[in-house]
């Protein structure tokens, strides 16, 4: 087990170094002129202003030298300075990340508590109306575009029925809690501010459902397929032949063996939720990394783009590592 851990850590370190190269090349060779995007037509027509601006952001240096400057900054925990906000990128990420983590975590938990039971029910009652309903829900979740579903949810529940609050993390007249973790649900509980807690929960419902929709479909399908494969194994037939209760057989023998592909998908799905909340956060005016990424890309803010992409890449590597290690908890053969 220790050797497996060391091997995985070494592989993750190599992948992280390679990721820095890919991220740097993409951010610095993307079509578009950051000078024109930041200075505008009038200032960009002045050669002296353009030369000063390019020197300030290191664009007058060779590509390889800029890459090593980027690596040196990373070694000191410096992701650079955002061109748009004029603040360190790490400070911007620390400001916007809690909102994305809160939204993505709630959406992931919603996907788990919905998708896994649906997948189990669809497999146990295969080809019944329960299976049909689970497959329809899965199909709708997977095939619905995020931006379309977000607008529909807002139009129906906020604009039409008026039973849901508008975009944002809180009502416009509400005051955010004192920042401890940046997660409004946690900070309001710590402060004992239950009115703001309920306000934050109500604002989370619609964006969490929209963000979780596709993941619910994937988890439902994967759980159903894994359960059906496990149900057909010999040990399940032996358990039934011994007169074991069906519920005991499903929970004790079938489900643990069917969870490995679900854990793999779940880990990657959570990382994908953290990285892919751009459309949801944009539509719901959610002040997270998704909106920050969108604004940075629109402004050709390459230091911010590199910083965000690097954080996302490291998140994927860490989640993959945790998923690999979790196999040992689910399958004794991995531990041996």
Secondary structure as GFF3:
##gff-version 3
##sequence-region A 1 336
A	DSSP	alpha_helix	2	29	.	.	.	ID=ss1
A	DSSP	alpha_helix	34	44	.	.	.	ID=ss2
A	DSSP	alpha_helix	47	56	.	.	.	ID=ss3
A	DSSP	alpha_helix	63	75	.	.	.	ID=ss4
A	DSSP	alpha_helix	89	124	.	.	.	ID=ss5
A	DSSP	alpha_helix	129	143	.	.	.	ID=ss6
A	DSSP	alpha_helix	146	153	.	.	.	ID=ss7
A	DSSP	pi_helix	154	160	.	.	.	ID=ss8
A	DSSP	alpha_helix	184	191	.	.	.	ID=ss9
A	DSSP	alpha_helix	194	231	.	.	.	ID=ss10
A	DSSP	alpha_helix	234	241	.	.	.	ID=ss11
A	DSSP	alpha_helix	246	249	.	.	.	ID=ss12
A	DSSP	pi_helix	250	254	.	.	.	ID=ss13
A	DSSP	alpha_helix	255	275	.	.	.	ID=ss14
A	DSSP	alpha_helix	278	283	.	.	.	ID=ss15
A	DSSP	alpha_helix	289	298	.	.	.	ID=ss16
A	DSSP	alpha_helix	302	330	.	.	.	ID=ss17
A	DSSP	alpha_helix	332	335	.	.	.	ID=ss18
###
